[in-house]
Amino acid sequence: MSLPRPIAYLCGHYPAVSHTFILREVNALRRLGAEVHTFSIRPAQQHELLSDLDRDAFRTTYSVLPPKPLDLIGAHLRALIASPAGYFATLALALRTSPPGLRGRLWQLFYFAEAMILWRQCAKRGVSHIHAVFANVAADVAMLAASFGRTTRSGDWSWSLAVHGSTEFYDVYTHRLREKVESADLVVCISDFCRSQLMMFSEADQWDKMSVVHCGVDLGEFAPPAADAATAEEGDAVNLLCVGRMVHLKGYSLVVEAVAELRRRGVDLNATFVGEGPSRAEVEAAAEAAGIAAHVTFAGAVAQDVMHEYYERADIFCMSSFAEGLPVVLIEAMAMGLPVVSTRVAAIPELVEEGVSGLLVPPARADLLADAVETLARDPERRREMGRAGRRKVAAEFDVHRSAEQIHATFSSFLART
């Protein structure tokens, strides 16, 4: 079932290790018959292409930056010819929606330059709807490209915005979320919490354009091993797994503190961190200082097609973040039948049912994190029960095929009307 017309997916950086969920969504839409063209503001680096799927996505994605001179000059010349008034009106829009200060205006000029490249590349492909993932530079460029497209002869241009509710909500004024929501034709929110935050600073007449579509995983791809994932019995060493970028907001130093405390309590616990980032050295140093370096493994960035091995070896999944949207790695872990211990922030309670599929604790509390992990570490049967409940929750609400059908229906209904 194809969409009424092709669409573009635009990201600030694609493909990326932390954006595998976007690749899954794009592929699921294509399997439903949608014609999806992928664009990235900045290209992925070779060291980020960890799997064949990443490399395939990289080869078929057009990167706006660094600009190809002929594409840049050609796009702006064609835009001036196609709609001189629209060209300068879009430039004025870029300046009008810039953050305060000279630097903000300068960056908006860059976004305007990039928007004309995107408009031209989309027009060449017969694309007139742009879906921006995250309310960052991708949304700025999509908004400007679609605004200009509406001034041309083929004026049926539109754009939509997917909001995930993590860094976007740190500074709604710098990100100009209010203006982007008002400009977008559709807004896809990954959780009810995310939608509520957008509603908080948007006028009521904008609420109807917001729909909730969960991120999802392929339940066939993320399936528990034949035996329950929580296989460590009482007396065996328990394996704790953390997956995500090594950045400060993940609170990984608190996990190290909790592991050290649990080992002092006599719990035989090992921890594995999967991911790379600027905080890795800090967390490694914390493990050394706590005297538990021998019980902590830093795996670095791992390709999606070998992540199963880490999930299968784990007994408990841990998320210690200070802030999140709705972490896809939590969905993956639950699909793999792992019980989870997580901080109670943002939309996580919409996924993890307290006491059913996992345990939730306040953020920034290493002591309570340790208590929750100990509860599960000492109770293999409860881990198994929670793992099974977590997979049922994912199957019911976070299946990527169902999510793709929902977003496909959202796009189809809108594009048919326009």
Beta strands, then each sheet from edge to edge (+ up, - down):
strand 1: 7-14
strand 2: 36-43
strand 3: 61-63
strand 4: 129-133
strand 5: 158-163
strand 6: 186-189
strand 7: 210-212
strand 8: 238-243
strand 9: 269-274
strand 10: 296-300
strand 11: 316-319
strand 12: 340-343
strand 13: 358-361
sheet 1: 3+ 2+ 1+ 4+ 5+ 6+ 7+
sheet 2: 10+ 9+ 8+ 11+ 12+ 13+
end
